Each structure stands twice: as structure tokens, then as C-alpha cells.
Amino acid sequence: MNKLLVPIENFSGLSLTATYFAIEFAKRNPAKIFFLIFSPSSQGEEFSSPSLEKDDLQRIKFEDLIQQARAEKINLEIFYSNEDLVEVTRQFSRDHNMTEIIIALPREQDPVYPKLMEQIGLLRNGLESQLIIVKPKEEKMAPTDCNKAKRGQPQTQKIKPLPGKKGSRVWPS
């Protein structure tokens, strides 16, 4: 059985992308998903303010995905931490014998991209788990891809390993 770790730093669209990917992966493969949520105020607290902020809406969407996964009998657990993402993720991965760690990346133009790439680089050192990087689909298709799509032929997505570490995989979201 695969053991998937989804580290979530606060709640964002990237968190939802990684969560969705992990759930879909678990539907097709025997897997247990571990969500490791990093946020000093995320210790299972309920919402106390009447107005919902963007993070609150993302958290609600996350909780909806979790409820759907549980309804589909997907085995999952949720853990919380307010410590350093890289160190805790490494330690958690070792302690629970994770097979894959799923991380979503934004487009390269996104201002958060360099920080996330730095975190991924730090995570790779000393990991026995594979990193699965979920990237956004490209918006523009090459002209030959458009012609194939018009003729009803399937488009192929190339999956390439990340440089510097064996066992890393990149999946389009």
C-alpha cells in the first residue's frame, strides 16, 4: 500500500490541487493519505468570525474534499504542526515510512514559485520518499497539438523527472 504525504502550508489553491491529486491517486491505487497541515492557528479550531476570508474559503473547500474522500472510503489521516515545514515533513516522512510526498507548484511566473522550489530543494536532501510535483497544465498548445485535438487524437503529456534526484515525478494537474 502506498503512503502519500500532502504537506499543506496554510490553505491555498495549491493545497487544494495537491489534495485533489492525492485523493484521485488513492481512488486508483491502494493508498493511505496523510495530510500534514502547517499553520499556527489550524489546530482544528472552528471559524469564529462571521465574515469569511479567502483562507477560510479555501479551508472549507479542503474540508469538503476530505468529506468526499471519506464518503468514498479513502483511508486518510490529518496531522497539524506549527513548526518548520521542511524539517517536520522530512521527519514525518521517515517516521511514517511514506512512499510519496505530493506538492503542487504554481506557474513559474507566480511570485511564490521561487520559495516553493527552494523548499522542494531542501526537502529532497535526506528523503527516501519520492516527490510527486503537481504542476498546472499549460494554457497554450503547440499548433501540432491543436491539430491532433481537432482530429480527435489524444494529446500526450510528457512526464519528466526533476533534475538532481532520482525518483521524482512531475504530474500536470
Sequence and secondary structure as in RCSB ss.txt:
>XXXX:A:sequence
MNKLLVPIENFSGLSLTATYFAIEFAKRNPAKIFFLIFSPSSQGEEFSSPSLEKDDLQRIKFEDLIQQARAEKIN
LEIFYSNEDLVEVTRQFSRDHNMTEIIIALPREQDPVYPKLMEQIGLLRNGLESQLIIVKPKEEKMAPTDCNKAK
RGQPQTQKIKPLPGKKGSRVWPS
>XXXX:A:secstr
 EEEEEEEESS HHHHHHHHHHHHHHHHS EEEEEEEE TT SS    SSS  HHHHHHHHHHHHHHHHHHTT E
EEEEEE S HHHHHHHHHHHTT SEEEEE   TTSTTHHHHHHHHHHHHTT  SEEEEEE   SS  HHHHHHHH
TT          TT TT EEEE 
